[in-house]
């Protein structure tokens, strides 16, 4: 670990709880763009990390393989790679496999081998499962049963690139300036309670869901035990992993909209619920009773992405920062407004949302800045 005494850390401890940087940019018309601006923006928040984790998620990345699952896998040994590839060939039709291109980067030391696989599910293997559920099951099996191998990205036409280093170093290492997408998220990590390692860097992913997070999930234990009932296994040694799986369970499997999901993960206090109208009280109490084990305790800001949407929200009392920016058809989410202004100095509008209020950018409803400026406080759907 790097010398924390050189950071803004006057007590010389190894836990700096107000750090981590997150950033997201989405063109709600679906136009693909280079990540050069996103890389500059996350680099501008360099001091919020310590070089123990950085990463990016990119959507619209693989148009030539858009109908196939793209698995990015880290290998710590040749034996792990051989075992995983044999396992994949048993349950998938493999269209293409290659090592993810990288370039020498002085700050990146002893990286794992990273490969990507473009896979088609064999319908005969699924049985009564959906293809998505089948892929989730296969990912969990690799991550729990195969030594020295970790699937860290498993969606279609998107991918995660992450590792130990500052975000700008990870971007350089994986040659991200060569990629384009219509939605980018980025993260700079300052590990608090969990180790800084390649699998523990953000974003966290399952299928096309990704999560970047600033904060600390103190409810990790109960969140994890609840998710294990539905076949999710947490193997990446960090609290944020539960958020990605919770989102997949609530939005994909249970079909809940983000406005309801936000009330599950960051619900009002009981004292606040008692002051709401009767119908709203009934809904909020029901959600707490059914999904109480998925409430996220602790301070947090998250940016959640999947195909067609980028979502940002904070804990209910906004203990971690989130700034929203709008310019024409582009929505920005960031830990700091300065990072947005660096790459887009002439924003149409910038604001700080209320705690627990989801900000949603969507391809289904392209961004209209005037509407964003006047929408009510419960949810801003751009």
QUIQUITA-V358223 format. One record per residue. N is the residue number from 1. RES is the residue in three letters. SS is DSSP state (a for helix, b for strand, c for the rest). PSI is psi in whole degrees, 0 to 359 (* if undefined). BURIAL is # if it has 24 or more other C-alpha atoms within 12 Angstrom, else .. Layout:
BEGIN
N|RES|SS|PSI|BURIAL + N|RES|SS|PSI|BURIAL
END
This chain:
BEGIN
1|UNK|c|142|. + 2|UNK|c|160|. + 3|UNK|c|105|. + 4|UNK|a|343|. + 5|UNK|a|342|. + 6|UNK|a|353|. + 7|UNK|c|183|. + 8|UNK|c|77|. + 9|UNK|c|71|. + 10|UNK|c|341|. + 11|UNK|c|3|. + 12|UNK|c|37|. + 13|UNK|c|180|. + 14|UNK|c|21|. + 15|UNK|c|111|# + 16|UNK|c|100|# + 17|UNK|c|354|# + 18|UNK|c|14|# + 19|UNK|c|203|# + 20|UNK|c|142|# + 21|UNK|b|141|# + 22|UNK|b|150|# + 23|UNK|b|144|# + 24|UNK|b|145|# + 25|UNK|b|133|# + 26|UNK|b|128|# + 27|UNK|b|111|# + 28|UNK|c|359|# + 29|UNK|c|352|# + 30|UNK|c|4|# + 31|UNK|c|130|. + 32|UNK|c|145|. + 33|UNK|b|159|# + 34|UNK|b|154|# + 35|UNK|c|10|# + 36|UNK|a|316|# + 37|UNK|a|320|# + 38|UNK|a|319|# + 39|UNK|a|318|# + 40|UNK|a|320|# + 41|UNK|a|313|# + 42|UNK|a|329|# + 43|UNK|a|328|# + 44|UNK|c|340|# + 45|UNK|c|29|# + 46|UNK|a|317|# + 47|UNK|a|352|# + 48|UNK|a|353|# + 49|UNK|c|182|# + 50|UNK|c|15|# + 51|UNK|c|7|# + 52|UNK|c|12|# + 53|UNK|c|132|# + 54|UNK|b|152|# + 55|UNK|b|168|# + 56|UNK|b|148|# + 57|UNK|b|138|# + 58|UNK|b|131|# + 59|UNK|b|143|# + 60|UNK|c|26|# + 61|UNK|c|322|# + 62|UNK|c|66|# + 63|UNK|a|331|. + 64|UNK|a|343|. + 65|UNK|a|32|# + 66|UNK|c|338|. + 67|UNK|c|3|. + 68|UNK|c|149|# + 69|UNK|b|130|# + 70|UNK|b|108|# + 71|UNK|b|124|# + 72|UNK|b|127|# + 73|UNK|b|133|# + 74|UNK|b|137|# + 75|UNK|b|134|# + 76|UNK|c|355|# + 77|UNK|c|155|. + 78|UNK|a|327|. + 79|UNK|a|320|. + 80|UNK|a|319|# + 81|UNK|a|315|# + 82|UNK|a|318|. + 83|UNK|a|318|. + 84|UNK|a|316|# + 85|UNK|a|323|# + 86|UNK|a|321|. + 87|UNK|a|318|. + 88|UNK|a|321|# + 89|UNK|a|339|. + 90|UNK|a|328|. + 91|UNK|a|358|# + 92|UNK|b|159|# + 93|UNK|b|117|. + 94|UNK|b|112|# + 95|UNK|b|323|. + 96|UNK|b|146|. + 97|UNK|b|139|. + 98|UNK|b|157|. + 99|UNK|b|136|. + 100|UNK|c|126|# + 101|UNK|c|137|. + 102|UNK|c|169|# + 103|UNK|c|152|. + 104|UNK|c|129|. + 105|UNK|c|118|. + 106|UNK|c|324|. + 107|UNK|c|345|. + 108|UNK|c|113|# + 109|UNK|c|134|. + 110|UNK|c|53|. + 111|UNK|c|154|# + 112|UNK|c|165|# + 113|UNK|b|131|# + 114|UNK|b|123|# + 115|UNK|b|158|# + 116|UNK|b|145|# + 117|UNK|b|133|# + 118|UNK|b|116|# + 119|UNK|b|145|# + 120|UNK|b|132|# + 121|UNK|b|134|# + 122|UNK|c|113|. + 123|UNK|a|333|. + 124|UNK|a|337|. + 125|UNK|a|339|. + 126|UNK|a|327|. + 127|UNK|c|233|. + 128|UNK|c|359|. + 129|UNK|c|154|. + 130|UNK|c|162|. + 131|UNK|a|321|# + 132|UNK|a|316|# + 133|UNK|a|323|# + 134|UNK|a|316|# + 135|UNK|a|317|# + 136|UNK|a|316|# + 137|UNK|a|317|# + 138|UNK|a|319|# + 139|UNK|a|314|# + 140|UNK|a|324|# + 141|UNK|a|316|# + 142|UNK|a|314|# + 143|UNK|a|342|# + 144|UNK|a|334|. + 145|UNK|a|344|. + 146|UNK|c|124|# + 147|UNK|c|139|. + 148|UNK|c|29|# + 149|UNK|b|139|# + 150|UNK|b|121|# + 151|UNK|b|118|# + 152|UNK|b|4|# + 153|UNK|b|132|# + 154|UNK|c|23|# + 155|UNK|c|178|# + 156|UNK|b|138|# + 157|UNK|c|36|# + 158|UNK|b|167|# + 159|UNK|b|158|# + 160|UNK|b|140|# + 161|UNK|b|121|# + 162|UNK|b|166|# + 163|UNK|b|189|# + 164|UNK|c|115|# + 165|UNK|c|172|# + 166|UNK|c|155|# + 167|UNK|a|318|# + 168|UNK|a|331|# + 169|UNK|a|321|# + 170|UNK|a|320|# + 171|UNK|a|317|# + 172|UNK|a|315|# + 173|UNK|a|316|# + 174|UNK|c|10|# + 175|UNK|c|43|# + 176|UNK|a|344|# + 177|UNK|a|346|# + 178|UNK|a|353|. + 179|UNK|c|158|# + 180|UNK|b|150|# + 181|UNK|b|165|# + 182|UNK|c|350|# + 183|UNK|b|128|# + 184|UNK|b|137|# + 185|UNK|b|154|# + 186|UNK|b|155|# + 187|UNK|b|139|# + 188|UNK|b|125|# + 189|UNK|c|144|# + 190|UNK|c|86|# + 191|UNK|c|138|# + 192|UNK|c|282|# + 193|UNK|c|353|. + 194|UNK|c|156|# + 195|UNK|c|152|. + 196|UNK|c|109|# + 197|UNK|c|173|# + 198|UNK|c|317|# + 199|UNK|c|338|# + 200|UNK|c|358|# + 201|UNK|c|159|# + 202|UNK|c|157|# + 203|UNK|c|159|# + 204|UNK|b|146|# + 205|UNK|b|147|# + 206|UNK|b|131|# + 207|UNK|c|230|# + 208|UNK|c|14|# + 209|UNK|b|131|# + 210|UNK|b|151|# + 211|UNK|b|130|# + 212|UNK|b|146|# + 213|UNK|b|136|# + 214|UNK|b|119|# + 215|UNK|b|208|# + 216|UNK|c|124|# + 217|UNK|c|95|# + 218|UNK|c|349|. + 219|UNK|c|16|# + 220|UNK|a|316|# + 221|UNK|a|309|. + 222|UNK|a|325|. + 223|UNK|a|315|# + 224|UNK|a|314|# + 225|UNK|a|322|. + 226|UNK|a|314|# + 227|UNK|a|330|# + 228|UNK|a|335|. + 229|UNK|c|338|. + 230|UNK|c|14|. + 231|UNK|c|8|# + 232|UNK|c|132|# + 233|UNK|c|124|# + 234|UNK|c|116|# + 235|UNK|c|358|# + 236|UNK|c|6|# + 237|UNK|c|40|# + 238|UNK|c|153|# + 239|UNK|c|332|# + 240|UNK|c|335|# + 241|UNK|a|327|# + 242|UNK|a|332|# + 243|UNK|a|317|# + 244|UNK|a|317|# + 245|UNK|a|324|# + 246|UNK|a|319|# + 247|UNK|a|317|# + 248|UNK|a|317|# + 249|UNK|a|311|# + 250|UNK|a|318|# + 251|UNK|a|317|# + 252|UNK|a|309|# + 253|UNK|a|321|. + 254|UNK|c|353|. + 255|UNK|c|28|. + 256|UNK|c|142|. + 257|UNK|c|160|. + 258|UNK|a|328|# + 259|UNK|a|324|# + 260|UNK|a|320|# + 261|UNK|a|319|# + 262|UNK|a|326|# + 263|UNK|a|342|# + 264|UNK|a|312|# + 265|UNK|a|325|# + 266|UNK|c|66|# + 267|UNK|c|161|# + 268|UNK|c|158|# + 269|UNK|c|155|# + 270|UNK|a|322|. + 271|UNK|a|327|. + 272|UNK|a|322|. + 273|UNK|a|321|. + 274|UNK|c|344|. + 275|UNK|c|0|. + 276|UNK|c|162|. + 277|UNK|c|153|. + 278|UNK|a|315|. + 279|UNK|a|320|. + 280|UNK|a|322|. + 281|UNK|a|316|. + 282|UNK|a|316|. + 283|UNK|a|311|. + 284|UNK|a|322|# + 285|UNK|a|321|# + 286|UNK|a|316|. + 287|UNK|a|320|# + 288|UNK|a|324|# + 289|UNK|a|320|. + 290|UNK|a|318|. + 291|UNK|a|26|# + 292|UNK|a|330|. + 293|UNK|a|353|# + 294|UNK|a|1|# + 295|UNK|c|132|# + 296|UNK|c|108|# + 297|UNK|c|148|# + 298|UNK|c|169|# + 299|UNK|c|136|# + 300|UNK|b|151|# + 301|UNK|b|135|# + 302|UNK|b|148|# + 303|UNK|b|120|# + 304|UNK|b|136|# + 305|UNK|b|150|# + 306|UNK|b|177|# + 307|UNK|c|123|# + 308|UNK|c|348|# + 309|UNK|b|146|# + 310|UNK|b|131|# + 311|UNK|b|134|# + 312|UNK|b|139|# + 313|UNK|b|164|# + 314|UNK|b|176|# + 315|UNK|c|168|# + 316|UNK|c|338|# + 317|UNK|c|16|. + 318|UNK|c|58|# + 319|UNK|c|351|# + 320|UNK|c|148|# + 321|UNK|c|149|# + 322|UNK|c|127|# + 323|UNK|b|139|# + 324|UNK|b|137|# + 325|UNK|b|147|# + 326|UNK|b|132|# + 327|UNK|b|112|# + 328|UNK|c|241|# + 329|UNK|c|6|# + 330|UNK|b|132|# + 331|UNK|b|134|# + 332|UNK|b|140|# + 333|UNK|b|136|# + 334|UNK|b|154|# + 335|UNK|c|329|# + 336|UNK|c|139|# + 337|UNK|a|329|# + 338|UNK|a|325|# + 339|UNK|a|322|# + 340|UNK|a|313|# + 341|UNK|a|332|# + 342|UNK|a|319|. + 343|UNK|a|347|# + 344|UNK|c|79|# + 345|UNK|c|340|. + 346|UNK|c|55|. + 347|UNK|c|147|. + 348|UNK|c|324|# + 349|UNK|b|148|# + 350|UNK|b|141|# + 351|UNK|b|168|# + 352|UNK|c|120|# + 353|UNK|c|163|# + 354|UNK|c|155|# + 355|UNK|c|133|# + 356|UNK|c|1|# + 357|UNK|c|115|# + 358|UNK|b|135|# + 359|UNK|b|122|# + 360|UNK|b|122|# + 361|UNK|b|135|# + 362|UNK|b|139|# + 363|UNK|c|334|# + 364|UNK|c|338|. + 365|UNK|c|86|. + 366|UNK|c|150|# + 367|UNK|c|131|# + 368|UNK|c|103|# + 369|UNK|a|323|# + 370|UNK|a|322|. + 371|UNK|a|319|. + 372|UNK|a|328|# + 373|UNK|a|339|# + 374|UNK|a|357|. + 375|UNK|c|150|. + 376|UNK|c|171|. + 377|UNK|c|344|. + 378|UNK|c|325|. + 379|UNK|b|138|# + 380|UNK|b|110|# + 381|UNK|b|108|# + 382|UNK|c|*|#
END
